[in-house]
Amino acid sequence: QVQLVESGGGLVQPGGSLRLSCTASGRNIFAIRDMGWFRQAPGKQRELVALVTSRRNTNYGDSVKGRFTISRDSARNTVDLQMNSLKPDDTAVYYCYGNTIDLSTYWGQGTQVTVAS
């Protein structure tokens, strides 16, 4: 099993920055392959924000490219998301994501990010 715990959400003005962090724990953390972030806004489907694969390749959703940066520390079992130039459309619940070599998937409980003036 893997547990994912997020932190760092909150309210920020348009153009501002936030940093989200996610820490993995549990007996299967050494089996983690990919880690990343998804988000879900009210009335919309959950969408990819950013992902770091086991080979350290990164993938970003089109709407965040150039503004968000994902980083991963395997020694600390963490994945962070630096969000700059935030827009009201970035308002959503952000979920930490991870999968393991047996193809199991795990989600954090979510952290709210609100971008408003």
C-alpha positions in Angstrom: 0.0 0.0 0.0 1.0 3.6 -0.6 -0.3 6.7 1.1 0.0 10.1 -0.5 -0.4 13.3 1.5 -0.6 16.7 -0.1 0.1 20.1 1.4 0.5 23.7 0.2 -2.9 24.7 -1.3 -4.7 27.9 -0.5 -5.9 31.2 -1.9 -3.7 33.3 -4.2 -4.3 36.3 -6.4 -4.0 36.0 -10.2 -0.4 36.2 -11.2 0.8 34.8 -7.9 2.6 31.6 -7.0 2.0 28.5 -4.9 4.0 25.4 -4.2 2.3 22.0 -3.6 4.1 19.1 -1.9 3.2 15.5 -1.8 4.8 12.9 0.4 4.5 9.1 -0.1 4.6 6.6 2.6 3.7 2.9 3.1 5.1 -0.5 2.7 5.2 -0.3 -1.1 6.9 3.1 -1.6 9.9 1.3 -3.1 7.6 0.0 -5.9 6.5 3.5 -7.0 7.0 4.3 -10.7 5.4 7.5 -11.7 4.3 10.4 -9.5 2.5 13.5 -10.4 -0.4 15.9 -10.0 -3.9 16.0 -11.4 -6.7 18.5 -10.8 -10.4 18.7 -10.9 -12.5 21.9 -11.2 -16.2 21.9 -10.3 -18.2 20.4 -13.1 -15.1 19.2 -15.0 -13.3 16.0 -15.4 -10.0 15.3 -13.6 -7.1 16.3 -15.8 -3.4 15.8 -15.9 -1.3 18.7 -14.5 2.2 17.2 -14.5 3.8 13.8 -14.2 7.3 12.5 -13.6 7.9 9.0 -14.8 10.2 6.4 -13.3 12.8 7.4 -15.9 12.5 11.1 -14.8 10.7 12.1 -18.0 8.2 14.9 -17.4 4.8 15.5 -19.0 2.7 18.6 -18.5 -0.9 19.5 -19.4 -1.1 22.0 -22.2 -2.7 24.6 -20.1 0.2 24.7 -17.6 3.2 24.4 -19.8 5.7 27.2 -19.1 4.1 28.1 -15.8 4.2 25.0 -13.7 7.3 22.9 -12.8 7.2 19.5 -11.3 10.1 18.1 -9.3 10.7 14.7 -7.6 13.0 13.7 -4.8 13.2 9.9 -4.7 15.3 9.8 -1.5 12.5 11.7 0.4 9.6 10.1 -1.6 8.2 13.5 -2.4 6.9 15.2 -5.5 6.4 19.0 -5.6 4.6 21.3 -8.0 5.7 24.9 -8.3 2.9 26.9 -9.8 3.7 30.4 -11.2 1.6 33.0 -13.0 -1.6 31.5 -11.7 -4.8 32.2 -13.4 -8.5 31.9 -12.1 -8.8 28.9 -14.5 -6.2 27.1 -12.3 -8.7 27.0 -9.5 -9.4 23.3 -8.7 -8.7 20.6 -6.2 -5.2 19.2 -6.9 -4.6 15.6 -6.3 -1.3 13.8 -5.9 -1.0 10.7 -8.0 1.3 7.7 -7.9 1.4 4.2 -9.5 3.5 1.2 -8.7 5.1 -1.6 -10.7 2.1 -3.9 -10.2 0.0 -1.2 -12.0 -1.8 -0.1 -8.8 -2.8 3.6 -8.7 -2.9 5.8 -5.6 -4.4 9.2 -4.9 -4.0 11.8 -2.2 -7.0 13.3 -0.5 -6.7 16.5 -2.5 -5.8 20.1 -1.7 -7.8 23.1 -2.8 -6.2 25.8 -4.9 -8.2 29.0 -5.4 -7.0 31.8 -7.7 -9.0 35.0 -7.1 -8.6 38.7 -6.5 
